[in-house]
Amino acid sequence: MELREREAAQAGKPIRHYQIWVPYSRISQNVKRAVLVAEDDAFWQHEGIDLEQLKISIQSDIGSGKAVRGGSTITQQLAKNLYLSPSRDPLRKLRELIIARRLEAALSKARIFEIYLNVIEWGDGVWGAEAAARSYFGSPAASVGPDQAALLAGAIINPRVYSPAHPNTRLLRRQRIIRSRMGGYTPPAAVPVVTPTPSAPSEDQPPTELQTEPEPESQEEPDTAEPAPALSPSDIAPTSLDPGPSSQNEKKF
């Protein structure tokens, strides 16, 4: 977020920041399924790093002579988005791996996924699933259908190029592939809610997850598809592994 603000300031453009933070239970299961299919289908199995995908990524980079494949898990992407630059510097990648493991040790999977869905970039000045759903479909994230969710998930790979508002041929193709695979994923319906805001940890000591309680299960209708063969940048403390408790404050500039 801060990077986009700096880019806008350098270009002399107005800074737009639209984000509405919503709890995990108020994000459609369709969105969760689609994002898992598109970004990290092994999210519930790995511990922050998908070693198999990392191996493929390294081999691809070596073969091409440059960094061309990401291979990043959802946890790694969150680590990069919250604490690091988007550069492909090897040292930055190493720090990303370390922070990802610390996030997995400190927070539950559902909490990591909740934060990711609320801070991910989804277009020019659009951050998080709620803002994306309202911007592109005029509805809350809780009401996003399977086709809409697949379109949103397909745009994550490059949200500055692929717009759900004006999908090009490649984005529509990604939507079809993601939609066909969504039936095989069933994310958990509850997420631990952090009650007090954690204090900033030291570099060597990440925080542990605080006292929690489950949120009520979503009443959303299940997806019947068959499986195929609002926080601003200043609200996220750069030294904290958890941005804090969920809020429903809308920020639109």
C-alpha positions as CSV (number, residue, x, y, z in Angstrom):
1,M,0.0,0.0,0.0
2,E,2.7,2.4,1.0
3,L,4.6,1.6,-2.2
4,R,1.5,2.5,-4.3
5,E,1.1,5.7,-2.4
6,R,4.8,6.6,-3.1
7,E,4.4,5.8,-6.8
8,A,1.3,8.0,-7.0
9,A,3.0,10.9,-5.2
10,Q,6.1,10.6,-7.5
11,A,3.8,10.7,-10.6
12,G,1.9,13.6,-9.2
13,K,-1.4,11.6,-9.3
14,P,-4.1,11.7,-6.6
15,I,-3.8,8.9,-4.0
16,R,-6.8,6.6,-4.0
17,H,-7.2,4.1,-1.2
18,Y,-10.4,2.2,-0.8
19,Q,-10.5,-0.6,1.8
20,I,-13.2,-2.0,4.1
21,W,-12.0,-4.5,6.7
22,V,-14.5,-7.3,7.3
23,P,-14.2,-10.5,9.4
24,Y,-13.5,-13.9,7.9
25,S,-17.2,-15.0,8.4
26,R,-18.4,-12.1,6.1
27,I,-16.3,-13.1,3.1
28,S,-18.0,-15.5,0.7
29,Q,-16.9,-19.1,0.7
30,N,-16.8,-18.7,-3.1
31,V,-14.1,-16.0,-2.7
32,K,-12.1,-18.2,-0.4
33,R,-12.3,-21.2,-2.7
34,A,-11.4,-19.2,-5.7
35,V,-8.4,-17.6,-4.1
36,L,-7.1,-20.9,-2.8
37,V,-7.4,-22.4,-6.3
38,A,-5.6,-19.5,-7.9
39,E,-2.9,-18.7,-5.4
40,D,-2.1,-21.6,-3.0
41,D,-4.0,-24.9,-3.4
42,A,-1.8,-26.5,-0.7
43,F,-2.4,-23.7,1.9
44,W,-3.9,-25.9,4.5
45,Q,-1.2,-28.5,4.2
46,H,2.1,-26.5,4.3
47,E,3.6,-24.5,7.1
48,G,4.1,-21.3,5.2
49,I,6.4,-22.6,2.5
50,D,5.4,-25.0,-0.2
51,L,8.7,-26.8,-0.7
52,E,7.6,-28.5,-3.9
53,Q,6.5,-25.2,-5.5
54,L,9.7,-23.5,-4.3
55,K,11.8,-26.2,-5.9
56,I,9.9,-25.8,-9.2
57,S,10.4,-22.0,-9.0
58,I,14.1,-22.3,-8.4
59,Q,14.6,-24.7,-11.3
60,S,12.6,-22.4,-13.5
61,D,14.7,-19.4,-12.5
62,I,17.9,-21.3,-13.0
63,G,16.8,-22.5,-16.4
64,S,15.9,-19.0,-17.6
65,G,18.8,-17.3,-16.0
66,K,16.5,-14.8,-14.2
67,A,13.7,-14.8,-11.7
68,V,10.5,-15.5,-13.6
69,R,8.4,-17.7,-11.4
70,G,7.1,-16.7,-8.0
71,G,6.1,-19.9,-6.3
72,S,5.0,-17.9,-3.2
73,T,2.4,-19.3,-0.8
74,I,-0.4,-17.1,0.6
75,T,1.6,-16.8,3.8
76,Q,4.7,-15.6,1.8
77,Q,2.6,-13.1,-0.1
78,L,1.2,-11.7,3.1
79,A,4.7,-11.4,4.5
80,K,5.8,-9.5,1.5
81,N,2.8,-7.3,1.4
82,L,3.0,-6.3,5.1
83,Y,6.8,-6.1,5.6
84,L,8.8,-6.2,2.5
85,S,9.3,-4.6,-1.0
86,P,8.2,-6.4,-4.1
87,S,11.7,-6.7,-5.5
88,R,13.1,-10.1,-6.6
89,D,16.3,-9.6,-4.7
90,P,17.5,-13.0,-3.2
91,L,18.0,-11.5,0.2
92,R,14.5,-10.1,0.2
93,K,13.2,-13.6,-0.7
94,L,15.1,-15.1,2.2
95,R,13.6,-12.6,4.6
96,E,10.1,-13.4,3.1
97,L,10.6,-17.1,3.9
98,I,11.7,-16.4,7.5
99,I,8.7,-14.0,8.1
100,A,6.3,-16.6,6.6
101,R,7.4,-19.2,9.0
102,R,7.1,-16.8,11.9
103,L,3.5,-15.9,10.8
104,E,2.6,-19.6,10.7
105,A,4.0,-20.1,14.2
106,A,2.2,-17.1,15.6
107,L,-1.2,-17.2,13.9
108,S,-3.8,-19.7,12.9
109,K,-4.2,-20.6,9.2
110,A,-7.7,-19.0,9.2
111,R,-6.3,-15.7,10.7
112,I,-3.6,-15.6,8.1
113,F,-6.1,-16.1,5.4
114,E,-8.4,-13.5,6.8
115,I,-5.7,-10.8,6.9
116,Y,-4.6,-11.8,3.4
117,L,-8.1,-11.4,2.0
118,N,-8.4,-8.0,3.6
119,V,-5.1,-6.4,2.5
120,I,-4.5,-7.9,-1.0
121,E,-4.4,-5.5,-3.9
122,W,-7.4,-5.8,-6.3
123,G,-7.0,-2.9,-8.6
124,D,-5.9,0.7,-8.7
125,G,-6.4,1.9,-5.1
126,V,-8.7,-1.1,-4.3
127,W,-7.6,-3.3,-1.3
128,G,-9.3,-6.3,0.1
129,A,-12.2,-8.5,-0.8
130,E,-14.9,-6.2,0.5
131,A,-13.7,-3.2,-1.4
132,A,-13.2,-5.3,-4.5
133,A,-16.7,-6.8,-4.4
134,R,-18.3,-3.4,-3.9
135,S,-16.2,-1.7,-6.6
136,Y,-16.7,-4.3,-9.3
137,F,-20.1,-5.9,-8.5
138,G,-21.9,-3.4,-6.2
139,S,-22.3,-6.0,-3.5
140,P,-20.6,-7.0,-0.3
141,A,-18.0,-9.8,-0.2
142,A,-20.4,-12.1,1.6
143,S,-22.6,-12.1,-1.5
144,V,-20.0,-12.8,-4.2
145,G,-21.1,-15.7,-6.4
146,P,-18.8,-18.4,-7.9
147,D,-18.3,-16.8,-11.3
148,Q,-17.6,-13.4,-9.7
149,A,-15.2,-15.0,-7.2
150,A,-13.3,-16.8,-10.0
151,L,-13.0,-13.5,-11.8
152,L,-11.6,-11.7,-8.8
153,A,-9.1,-14.5,-8.0
154,G,-7.9,-14.5,-11.6
155,A,-6.9,-10.9,-11.4
156,I,-4.7,-11.3,-8.3
157,I,-1.7,-12.3,-10.4
158,N,-1.5,-8.8,-11.8
159,P,-4.2,-6.5,-10.5
160,R,-2.8,-3.4,-12.2
161,V,-3.3,-5.2,-15.6
162,Y,-6.3,-7.5,-15.1
163,S,-9.4,-5.7,-14.2
164,P,-12.6,-7.5,-13.2
165,A,-14.5,-4.5,-14.4
166,H,-13.1,-4.9,-17.9
167,P,-11.8,-8.5,-18.2
168,N,-9.6,-9.2,-21.2
169,T,-9.3,-12.6,-22.9
170,R,-6.6,-13.9,-20.6
171,L,-8.5,-13.0,-17.5
172,L,-11.6,-14.7,-18.7
173,R,-9.6,-17.8,-19.5
174,R,-8.2,-17.8,-16.0
175,Q,-11.7,-17.3,-14.6
176,R,-12.9,-20.4,-16.4
177,I,-10.0,-22.6,-15.2
178,I,-10.4,-21.4,-11.6
179,R,-14.2,-21.8,-11.7
180,S,-13.9,-25.4,-12.9
181,R,-11.7,-26.3,-9.9
182,M,-13.4,-24.5,-7.1
183,G,-15.7,-27.3,-6.0
184,G,-12.8,-29.3,-4.5
185,Y,-12.1,-26.7,-1.7
186,T,-14.0,-26.2,1.5
187,P,-12.3,-23.6,3.7
188,P,-13.2,-23.7,7.5
189,A,-16.1,-21.4,8.4
190,A,-14.7,-20.0,11.7
191,V,-11.7,-17.9,12.5
192,P,-10.1,-17.0,15.8
193,V,-10.7,-13.4,16.7
194,V,-7.8,-11.5,18.4
195,T,-9.3,-9.6,21.3
196,P,-6.6,-7.2,22.5
197,T,-4.2,-5.5,20.1
198,P,-0.8,-7.1,20.5
199,S,2.2,-5.1,21.3
200,A,5.0,-4.9,18.8
201,P,7.4,-7.8,19.1
202,S,11.1,-7.8,19.0
203,E,12.7,-9.0,15.8
204,D,13.7,-12.3,17.3
205,Q,10.4,-12.9,19.2
206,P,7.2,-12.9,17.2
207,P,3.9,-12.6,19.1
208,T,1.8,-15.7,19.9
209,E,-1.9,-15.7,19.1
210,L,-3.9,-14.1,21.8
211,Q,-7.1,-15.3,23.6
212,T,-9.6,-16.2,20.9
213,E,-13.2,-17.2,20.4
214,P,-14.8,-18.6,17.2
215,E,-17.0,-16.4,15.0
216,P,-20.5,-17.7,14.1
217,E,-20.6,-19.9,11.1
218,S,-21.6,-18.3,7.8
219,Q,-25.1,-19.3,6.5
220,E,-24.0,-19.0,2.9
221,E,-25.3,-21.6,0.5
222,P,-22.6,-24.1,-0.4
223,D,-21.1,-24.1,-3.9
224,T,-22.4,-27.0,-5.9
225,A,-19.8,-26.9,-8.7
226,E,-18.2,-30.2,-9.5
227,P,-14.4,-30.4,-9.2
228,A,-12.7,-30.6,-12.5
229,P,-10.2,-33.6,-14.0
230,A,-10.8,-1.3,6.0
231,L,-7.2,-0.6,7.1
232,S,-4.9,2.0,5.7
233,P,-1.2,1.5,5.4
234,S,-0.5,3.5,8.6
235,D,-2.8,1.1,10.5
236,I,-0.5,-1.8,9.9
237,A,2.5,-1.7,12.2
238,P,5.5,-2.9,10.3
239,T,7.0,-4.5,13.4
240,S,3.8,-6.6,14.3
241,L,3.1,-10.0,12.9
242,D,-0.7,-9.3,13.4
243,P,-2.2,-6.1,12.1
244,G,-4.6,-6.2,15.0
245,P,-8.3,-7.0,15.5
246,S,-10.7,-6.8,12.6
247,S,-12.7,-3.7,12.2
248,Q,-15.4,-2.6,9.8
249,N,-14.3,1.0,9.2
250,E,-14.6,2.1,5.6
251,K,-11.8,4.2,4.2
252,K,-12.3,5.7,0.8
253,F,-10.3,8.6,-0.6
